[in-house]
Amino acid sequence: MTREEKIARFRALHAGPRALVLPNPWDAGSARVLAGLGYHALATSSGACAGVLGRRDGRVSRDEALAHAQAIVAAVDLPVSADLEKCFADAPREAAETIRLAAGVGLAGGSIEDASGSKEKPIFDFSQAVERVAAAAEAAKKAGFVLTARTENYLRGRPDLDDTIKRLQAFEKAGAEVLMAPGLPDLEAVRAVCAAVKKPVNFMAGMRGKSFSVAALEAAGVRRISLATSLYRAAMTGLIAAAREVQEQGSFGYVERSVATPELAGYMKE
């Protein structure tokens, strides 16, 4: 597919009969596996991207994030959306520039969030948050890019559903095509968010006790479900368990449970 075809396909997937399940690979190889398993689109994860580089989430530069996304785009013939954090900028103009650059590496979509990165003031003021989304949305429109706007209230110690909905409604009005509020505590909150906006809502699965089934989320009105760092963490769980078995027990039982090399190679390019 051309980039334009990928964007059209990505947009259409949000209007399908079922919610779009959007898994998050952490490198080109995991992207190939997910494509081979039949997923229709992929997304990057800022936490997984940072982990691949041996860092914590939020410690990756714009250039590094875009290079990571570009490698995943090149690995598969699927639409790819990127977790662009706060677009690596506070100023609306610079946030918009990130969207322009993201479109330039072949991405079909990407996100902007209202987390500031400041411990003293972790969420941008309402007006600044909306202004940033509006600038990003304008750049996205020019690039034909599917913009997701997310409010980080529930991840940053501000579990205020009314403010969350107010922000998402404003982001929708500002031009975002998809809306997201990670960390919603229960399905009642999910239903309230979905009912309050007209654009597709993305639910972030991957949090313990707050990762509801696809069927339950669809019934609540969710149109897209992303998996955040959960697949990367699942892979690292397997790595830690296998390494500990060797170190502590001197055995290799994990080999018998692992995917065989020929099967794994079947997902990769020649």
C-alpha positions, 0 to 999 in steps of 0.5 A: 500500500502507498502511504495514502492508501494506508491512511485511508485504510487506517481511517476506515478501520475505525468505522468497522463493525468491530473495534480496531485492536491496535497492538504495539510492537517494540521493533521491526521483528515484533511488528513482522510477527504481529502482521503475520498473526493477522492484525490490520494496523499497528502502533508504537509505544513510547514505553516500549521504544524507551525500553529497547534503548535501555531507558525509562519512558519519557527519556527518548528524543523526537529523532529517536522516536521517529527513527524507531517508528520509521523502522516499524513502518518499513517492516510491514505493509500495514498502517502504523500510528505512533505514540508521540508523547507530548509531541516532544514540545510545549509550544503549539508550533513545535508540536505541529512540527512533530506531526509534520515530521511524523507524517514524513516517515510514513506514519498513518497517524500519531498522538499528542497528549496533555502531559507536560513532563513537569513534576510540579505541574504534570498536566498542561492548563486547559487552554494550552492543551487545547491550543496544542491539539489545534496546532497539531490537528491543523498539521495533521489535516495538511498531511492527511494524518490521523491525529489522536488526542489524549488526556493523561489525567488518570495517569498523572494523579488527576482522576477527574472524570468531568475534566477528562470529558471536558478536555476530550470534547475540546480536543474533538472540537479542535480537530482530533480524529480519535480521542483517548483517556488512558487509565479509566478506572471502570467500564462506567467511566468508559461508557461516560467518555464514549457517550460524551464525544462523537469521534472514535474513542481509543481505550488503552489496555495493559493496566492490571485490573483495568483491562476489560475484554474486547466485547465489554469495551465494544459494548461500552462504545469503544472503537479502538483498543491499543495495548500500550507496553503490555506485549513488550512487558509480556516478552520481557516477562518471558526473558526474565523467567527464562534467564532466572531458570538458567541462573537459579536452577541450571535447567533449560525448560523454557526451551521446550515452551519456546517458539521454534526458530523455523516458525519464528523465521517464517514471520520475517523477510527473506 
